[in-house]
Amino acid sequence: QYHLDEPMLVQYWHWASGALTGDFGQSFQYHQPVSALLAARVPITLSLVAYAAVVLTVVGIGLGIVAAVRRGKAADTAIIGFTTLAASIPSFVLGIAFVAFFAVELRWFPVAGAGSAGLDRLYALTLPALTLAITALAIVSRVTRQSMIEQFSSEHVEAARASGLRERYIVRDHVLRGAWGPIITMVALVIASMIAGTVAVETVFGISGVGSLLVDAINTHDFPVVQAVLLFMVVAYMIVTTIVDLLLPVLDPRIRRRTVSA
């Protein structure tokens, strides 16, 4: 049934040819098609990643802008300290702390689960999304700050400042526009990486997503499920990075001009 009596390459051929058509085999643990398990779990994981992506994009870029504009001042120092601390805390430790304080102590959020559809799911995924986003937004904030500081010292920004433009217009129309390329690239890479980060977060918060499915499959040696989940994560990463490669020339005309001239 599982072609274990055949050579390894033949076994891989059977699996790969089935995966191309959406057939990942049967789960050893759940005794049902792996594709059905994925179909039930993928929407929950994508909801969690999308929620966390919004948080890290808005907060991460916002903190980076404030740090760059206020560089060398108290706000910049505070943001650097916060992002350094956030980047050093493992997500599962942060998740356990959030559960203990906000869910158990204050009872503001549910201890576990993803809730039902709509606002209930948004409410239930708030703590997991924050846990997933905090480490990532620290990276985005650092990249935003550095990219903007480099633009502040560029010639076109100095020319705009010499022409008498207000600082807020310089930041919006010249600094940010020139810094978007690295920022967008890093945001996309972080979002793509968060799909793998759901493994720890979903386990801590008892969410029945792809990440917790992978943990269960590893513990029970459910190899068809492990293969399918890892394939999903790799393909999702490739799709996100490809979309960014296609969008960057549209968002940053300088890249388009370099591509045409090359």
C-alpha positions in Angstrom: 0.0 0.0 0.0 2.8 2.5 0.9 5.3 1.1 -1.6 7.8 0.4 1.2 8.9 -2.8 -0.6 10.2 -0.8 -3.5 13.4 1.3 -3.9 13.6 4.7 -2.4 13.5 6.6 -5.7 10.4 4.6 -6.7 8.8 5.5 -3.4 9.6 9.1 -4.0 8.2 9.0 -7.5 4.9 7.6 -6.2 4.6 10.3 -3.6 5.7 13.2 -5.9 3.3 12.1 -8.7 0.4 11.9 -6.3 1.4 15.3 -4.6 1.2 17.0 -8.0 -2.5 16.0 -8.2 -3.2 16.9 -4.6 -3.0 13.3 -3.3 -0.6 13.1 -0.4 -1.7 9.7 0.8 -3.4 8.5 3.9 -2.6 9.7 7.4 -1.3 6.9 9.7 -2.8 8.5 12.8 -6.1 9.9 11.5 -6.9 7.3 8.9 -8.1 9.8 6.4 -6.6 11.6 3.3 -3.8 14.0 4.2 -5.3 16.5 1.7 -8.5 16.6 3.8 -6.5 17.3 6.9 -4.7 20.2 5.2 -7.9 21.6 3.8 -9.4 21.8 7.3 -6.3 23.3 8.9 -4.8 25.7 6.3 -7.5 28.4 6.7 -6.9 28.7 10.4 -3.1 29.0 9.9 -3.5 31.5 7.1 -5.8 33.6 9.3 -3.3 33.7 12.1 -0.4 34.6 9.7 -2.5 37.3 8.0 -3.5 38.8 11.4 0.2 38.8 12.5 1.3 40.2 9.2 -1.0 43.2 9.6 0.3 43.8 13.1 4.0 43.5 12.2 3.6 45.7 9.1 1.8 48.5 10.8 3.7 48.5 14.1 7.1 47.5 12.8 7.2 50.1 10.0 5.7 52.7 12.3 8.3 52.1 15.0 11.1 52.2 12.4 9.8 55.5 11.0 9.7 57.1 14.5 13.1 55.8 15.4 14.6 57.1 12.1 13.0 60.5 12.4 14.0 60.8 16.1 17.4 59.1 15.7 19.7 59.7 18.6 16.9 60.9 20.9 15.0 59.2 23.7 12.3 57.7 21.4 15.0 56.1 19.2 16.7 54.7 22.2 13.5 53.3 23.7 12.5 51.7 20.3 15.9 50.1 19.9 15.7 48.7 23.4 12.3 47.3 22.8 13.1 45.7 19.5 16.3 44.2 20.9 14.3 42.6 23.8 11.5 41.5 21.4 14.0 39.8 19.0 15.7 37.9 21.9 12.6 36.3 23.4 11.6 33.0 21.9 8.0 33.0 20.6 6.9 30.0 22.8 8.2 31.8 26.0 6.3 35.0 25.0 3.2 32.9 24.2 3.3 31.2 27.6 3.7 34.6 29.3 0.8 36.0 27.4 -1.5 33.1 28.3 -0.5 33.3 32.0 -1.1 37.0 32.2 -3.8 38.1 29.7 -5.8 34.8 29.5 -5.5 33.3 33.0 -4.8 36.2 35.2 -6.8 39.0 33.6 -9.2 36.8 31.6 -9.2 39.2 28.6 -8.7 36.5 26.0 -9.4 32.8 25.7 -6.7 30.4 26.9 -6.8 28.2 23.8 -8.5 27.7 20.5 -9.0 29.7 17.3 -12.7 30.6 17.8 -15.3 30.4 15.1 -15.5 32.5 12.0 -15.7 36.3 11.9 -15.1 38.5 14.9 -14.9 35.6 17.3 -11.9 34.2 15.4 -10.3 37.6 15.3 -10.7 37.9 19.0 -9.4 34.4 19.8 -6.4 34.9 17.5 -5.3 38.2 19.0 -2.8 36.8 21.5 -1.3 34.2 19.1 -1.0 36.9 16.4 0.8 39.2 18.8 3.1 36.4 19.9 3.9 35.6 16.3 4.3 39.2 15.3 6.4 40.7 18.1 9.7 39.0 17.2 9.1 39.7 13.5 8.2 43.4 13.9 11.5 43.9 15.7 13.3 42.9 12.5 11.1 45.0 10.3 11.5 48.0 12.6 15.3 47.7 12.5 15.4 47.5 8.7 13.0 50.4 8.3 15.1 52.6 10.6 18.4 51.7 8.8 16.9 52.2 5.3 15.5 55.6 6.2 18.7 56.8 7.9 20.6 55.9 4.7 18.1 58.0 2.7 18.4 61.0 5.0 22.0 61.4 4.0 21.3 61.0 0.3 21.8 63.9 -2.1 18.2 64.2 -3.3 17.0 64.5 0.4 19.6 67.2 1.1 18.5 69.0 -2.1 14.8 68.9 -1.0 15.8 70.2 2.4 17.8 73.0 0.9 14.8 74.0 -1.3 12.8 74.8 1.9 10.4 71.8 2.0 8.9 70.9 5.4 10.5 67.9 7.1 7.3 65.9 7.1 7.0 66.2 3.3 10.7 65.3 2.9 10.1 62.1 5.0 7.0 61.2 3.1 7.9 62.0 -0.5 11.7 61.5 -0.5 13.0 59.4 2.4 10.2 56.8 2.6 9.9 56.5 -1.2 13.6 55.7 -1.5 13.6 53.3 1.5 10.6 51.2 0.4 12.6 48.5 -1.5 14.5 47.0 1.5 11.5 47.5 3.8 9.0 45.6 1.5 11.5 42.8 0.9 12.1 42.3 4.6 8.4 42.4 5.4 7.7 39.7 2.8 10.5 37.5 3.9 9.4 37.8 7.5 5.8 37.0 6.6 6.8 34.0 4.6 9.0 32.8 7.6 6.1 33.2 10.0 4.3 30.2 8.4 7.0 28.0 10.0 6.8 30.0 13.2 3.2 28.9 13.6 4.5 25.5 14.8 5.4 26.8 18.3 2.6 29.4 18.6 -0.2 27.0 17.6 1.1 24.4 20.1 1.2 26.9 22.9 -2.3 28.3 22.3 -3.9 25.0 21.3 -4.8 26.1 17.8 -5.8 23.3 15.4 -3.7 24.7 12.5 -1.0 23.4 10.2 1.7 24.0 12.8 0.1 21.9 15.5 -0.7 19.3 12.9 3.0 19.0 12.1 3.9 18.6 15.7 1.4 15.8 16.2 2.6 14.1 13.0 6.2 14.2 14.1 5.3 12.8 17.6 3.3 9.9 16.0 5.7 9.3 13.1 2.9 10.2 10.7 5.2 10.6 7.7 2.7 11.4 5.0 1.4 14.3 7.0 4.9 15.6 7.8 5.8 15.5 4.1 2.6 17.3 3.1 2.9 20.0 5.7 6.6 20.7 4.9 5.7 20.9 1.2 2.9 23.4 2.0 5.3 25.6 4.0 8.0 25.6 1.3 5.5 26.3 -1.5 3.9 29.1 0.6 7.4 30.7 1.1 8.2 30.5 -2.6 4.9 32.1 -3.6 5.3 35.0 -1.2 8.9 35.7 -2.3 8.0 35.4 -6.0 5.1 37.9 -5.5 7.5 40.3 -3.9 10.0 40.0 -6.7 7.3 40.8 -9.2 6.0 43.8 -7.2 9.3 45.5 -6.3 9.8 46.9 -9.8 6.3 48.3 -9.7 6.7 49.9 -6.2 10.3 51.1 -6.8 10.9 52.6 -10.3 14.6 52.6 -9.8 14.6 48.8 -9.8 12.6 48.8 -13.1 15.1 51.2 -14.7 18.1 49.1 -13.7 16.3 46.0 -15.0 15.6 47.7 -18.4 19.1 49.1 -18.7 20.6 45.7 -17.9 
